[in-house]
Amino acid sequence: MNDIACYHSNMNDFDFDWDTIRVFLAVAENESLSRAAETLALSQPTVGRHIARLEDRLGVQLFDRRQTGYVLTEGGMRLVKVARSMARGAADFQRAVDFEKAGSVEQVCRITLGEWGQHFLSHHVPVLVDGLGNVRIELYADDTFWDLSRNSADIAVGNQAPTQSHLIAQKLGERGFYVYASSDYLKKHADAYDPTSWSTQIWAGYCGARAKLRSSQLLAGILDGSPCRYAVNNSRALLDILRTGEAMGILPDWIGEHEDLRRLNREPLALGNSWMSFHERLRLHPDLAKVKDRIAALYRQRYAETSQSLETSHEPE
């Protein structure tokens, strides 16, 4: 009997606990009890007990315990697909319930858009809700919160178009990555405009999970594996360091062009697209659809303003 068959066979005797499935998914995605515990706001021993209990009840070893973390077994990899399907169904059910309450006093519009997106939209919340008195806005900056179905968000803004057939995608525009520094930094490092000097400049970048971001990969290429002087796991903190004049860094143009910083290169280090995706059922709820349209308009206006700014090349003073 394979693991899937074993799973369904044991379900008749399994006192279903959705919290345990959530823990299973969190450990599978984080490959660590401690990181999963942090994500779920649980203690590490509690997460460990959930996994041990689930394996015992199913009669299947889900993870190999290694020094580097928890790695799914072959059976675990097959079962996690089932768990993800369950998670999507549960999220869809919850959002369906939320939409059934559309005529209630408060409607919730959940938007997942990453840290830079939260930084941007948080300055424009009056525009999002103008005339929509019963709409509550939730902005999620968590970079793991991109699956609309599974996480029960309504709108997502990111760098990839969705592949799910029930989600609708709209391209918002193109973005580029450039090197930025403050005027104070450039007064102390006049050669920073010269790319041949970049490997010896003082940089601020990302650490932790954010070291996987595109800007981090670009910086790693510039430094050829050497560490940057300052590293943070939060985008706003990175921006704050650049503003101090102690380091230079890589930012998306639609952020860097609108801060008190100088762009050091004319051509982008890399280009990418920005996408909005949302549930097709959002069209059935006029107020939430208006929020979606306003978000799209704000991003497109920002990208248009950024393109105009990029036409002006920053040269050394």
Secondary structure, 3 states (H helix, E strand, C coil): CCHHHHHHHHHCCCCCCHHHHHHHHHHHHHCCHHHHHHHHCCCHHHHHHHHHHHHHHHCCCCEEEECCEEEECHHHHHHHHHHHHHHHHHHHHHHHHHHHCCCCCCEEEEEECHHHHHHHHCCCHHHHHCCCCCEEEEEECCCCCCCHHHHCCCEEEECCCCCCCCEEEEEEEEEEEEEEECHHHHHHCHHHHCHHHHHHCCEEEECHHHHHCHHHHHHHHHHCCCCCCEEECCHHHHHHHHHHCCCEEEEEHHHHCCCCCEECCCCCCEEEEEEEEEEHHHHHCHHHHHHHHHHHHHHHHHHHHHHHHHCCCCCCC
